[in-house]
Amino acid sequence: MSFTFVIGGARSGKTRYALEQALARPGSRRVMIVTAQALDEEMTQRIARHRAERGEDWATVEEPLNLAAAVRGLAAGEVAVVDCLTLWLSNLMLGDLDVGAATRELSQALAASAAEIFVVSNEVGQGIVPDNALARRFRDEAGWMNQAMAAAASRAVLVAAGLPLVLKG
């Protein structure tokens, strides 16, 4: 089964859209694969709030680095939301890991999965050119990663102001 790539800006409604799509699949086991790490109090509270909003109907897999392995762990009949690729990218960059290789591995795992998967990412390339090298590298890596995911996905949806716009599929 192929996957749906959901992209949008910060607070655009992209995760809500992905969750609503997953909830519309009755009878499926729901899995939330999260990439965030609780490295400070604000993020700890944010993670707790998101977990409470989803409720107990969702299994949660915390995987900040090896998303491909988490995806390979999904089974047929499951529906999953991966949230989000840009936090994953930050984790990879901070760990000085090979972003291109990790993106290719994830793309292959997503394409081979028997589960229905919604992959969430931020569109970060529509603003100004960042003023420092790390931020520019992040923007570039995110753009390349998002292009690769959109190309591999069977469906791509842009969410802006809470409204989905189907780009592909």
C-alpha positions as CSV (number, residue, x, y, z in Angstrom):
1,M,0.0,0.0,0.0
2,S,1.3,3.5,-0.8
3,F,1.2,6.4,1.6
4,T,-0.2,9.9,1.8
5,F,2.2,12.9,2.2
6,V,0.6,15.8,4.1
7,I,2.5,19.1,4.0
8,G,1.8,22.6,5.2
9,G,3.1,25.5,7.3
10,A,3.2,25.7,11.1
11,R,-0.3,25.5,12.6
12,S,-1.8,25.0,9.2
13,G,-4.0,22.0,10.3
14,K,-1.9,19.4,8.6
15,T,-1.7,17.0,11.6
16,R,-5.3,17.5,12.4
17,Y,-6.1,16.6,8.7
18,A,-3.9,13.4,8.9
19,L,-5.5,12.4,12.2
20,E,-9.1,12.9,10.8
21,Q,-8.2,10.8,7.7
22,A,-6.9,8.0,10.0
23,L,-10.0,8.2,12.2
24,A,-12.2,7.8,9.1
25,R,-10.8,4.3,8.7
26,P,-13.1,2.4,11.1
27,G,-11.8,-0.9,12.5
28,S,-8.2,-0.1,11.8
29,R,-5.7,-0.2,14.6
30,R,-4.3,3.4,14.9
31,V,-0.7,4.1,15.4
32,M,0.9,7.5,16.0
33,I,4.6,7.5,15.1
34,V,6.2,10.6,16.7
35,T,9.6,12.1,16.2
36,A,9.6,14.8,18.9
37,Q,11.9,14.5,21.9
38,A,11.0,16.0,25.2
39,L,14.2,17.9,25.6
40,D,12.7,20.8,27.6
41,E,9.6,21.5,29.7
42,E,7.7,23.2,26.9
43,M,8.1,20.2,24.6
44,T,7.2,17.8,27.4
45,Q,3.9,19.7,27.9
46,R,3.3,19.9,24.1
47,I,3.8,16.1,23.8
48,A,1.5,15.4,26.8
49,R,-1.2,17.7,25.3
50,H,-1.0,16.0,21.9
51,R,-1.2,12.5,23.5
52,A,-4.3,13.6,25.5
53,E,-6.0,15.1,22.4
54,R,-5.5,11.8,20.5
55,G,-6.9,9.7,23.3
56,E,-6.4,6.1,24.3
57,D,-7.5,4.7,20.9
58,W,-4.0,5.4,19.5
59,A,-0.9,3.3,20.1
60,T,2.2,5.6,20.2
61,V,5.6,4.8,18.9
62,E,8.3,7.3,19.8
63,E,11.1,7.2,17.2
64,P,13.2,10.3,16.8
65,L,15.8,8.8,14.4
66,N,15.0,5.4,12.8
67,L,11.6,6.1,11.2
68,A,12.1,3.4,8.6
69,A,12.3,0.8,11.3
70,A,9.1,2.1,12.9
71,V,7.3,2.0,9.5
72,R,8.6,-1.5,8.9
73,G,7.0,-2.5,12.3
74,L,3.5,-1.6,11.0
75,A,1.2,-4.4,9.9
76,A,-1.6,-4.8,7.3
77,G,-4.8,-3.4,8.6
78,E,-3.1,-0.6,10.6
79,V,-3.4,3.0,9.9
80,A,-0.5,5.3,11.0
81,V,0.3,9.0,11.2
82,V,4.0,9.9,11.2
83,D,4.4,13.4,12.8
84,C,6.6,15.0,11.7
85,L,9.4,14.8,9.2
86,T,10.9,18.2,9.9
87,L,11.4,17.3,13.6
88,W,13.0,14.0,12.3
89,L,15.2,16.1,10.0
90,S,16.3,18.2,12.9
91,N,17.1,15.1,14.9
92,L,19.1,13.6,12.0
93,M,21.1,16.9,11.5
94,L,21.8,17.3,15.2
95,G,23.1,13.7,15.2
96,D,25.3,14.4,12.2
97,L,23.6,11.5,10.3
98,D,23.2,11.1,6.6
99,V,19.9,12.8,5.8
100,G,19.8,11.6,2.1
101,A,20.4,8.0,3.1
102,A,17.8,8.1,5.9
103,T,15.3,9.7,3.5
104,R,15.8,7.0,0.9
105,E,15.5,4.3,3.5
106,L,12.3,5.8,4.9
107,S,10.8,6.2,1.4
108,Q,11.5,2.6,0.6
109,A,9.9,1.5,3.9
110,L,6.8,3.6,3.3
111,A,6.4,2.2,-0.3
112,A,6.7,-1.4,1.0
113,S,4.4,-1.1,4.0
114,A,1.1,-2.9,4.0
115,A,-0.3,-0.3,6.5
116,E,-2.1,2.9,5.4
117,I,0.2,5.8,6.4
118,F,-0.1,9.5,6.5
119,V,3.2,11.3,6.7
120,V,3.2,14.9,8.0
121,S,5.9,17.5,7.2
122,N,6.3,21.3,7.3
123,E,6.7,23.4,4.2
124,V,9.6,25.6,5.2
125,G,10.7,27.0,1.8
126,Q,8.2,29.8,1.3
127,G,9.9,32.4,3.6
128,I,13.0,34.5,3.4
129,V,16.4,33.0,2.9
130,P,17.8,32.3,6.5
131,D,20.7,34.4,7.6
132,N,22.9,31.6,8.9
133,A,24.4,28.5,7.3
134,L,22.7,25.9,9.6
135,A,19.2,27.4,9.0
136,R,19.9,27.5,5.2
137,R,21.1,23.9,5.3
138,F,17.9,22.9,7.2
139,R,15.7,24.7,4.7
140,D,17.5,23.0,1.8
141,E,17.5,19.5,3.3
142,A,13.8,19.9,4.2
143,G,13.0,21.0,0.6
144,W,14.8,18.0,-0.9
145,M,13.3,15.6,1.7
146,N,9.8,16.9,1.0
147,Q,10.3,16.6,-2.8
148,A,11.4,13.0,-2.3
149,M,8.4,12.1,-0.1
150,A,5.9,13.8,-2.5
151,A,7.4,11.9,-5.4
152,A,7.2,8.6,-3.7
153,A,3.7,9.1,-2.2
154,S,0.6,7.9,-4.0
155,R,-1.2,11.0,-2.7
156,A,0.1,14.5,-1.6
157,V,-2.0,17.0,0.2
158,L,-1.2,20.6,1.0
159,V,-3.0,22.0,4.0
160,A,-3.3,25.8,4.4
161,A,-5.5,27.6,6.9
162,G,-7.1,24.2,7.8
163,L,-8.1,23.5,4.2
164,P,-6.7,20.5,2.3
165,L,-5.7,20.9,-1.3
166,V,-4.9,17.7,-3.1
167,L,-1.7,18.1,-5.1
168,K,-1.4,14.5,-6.3
169,G,-3.6,11.4,-6.3
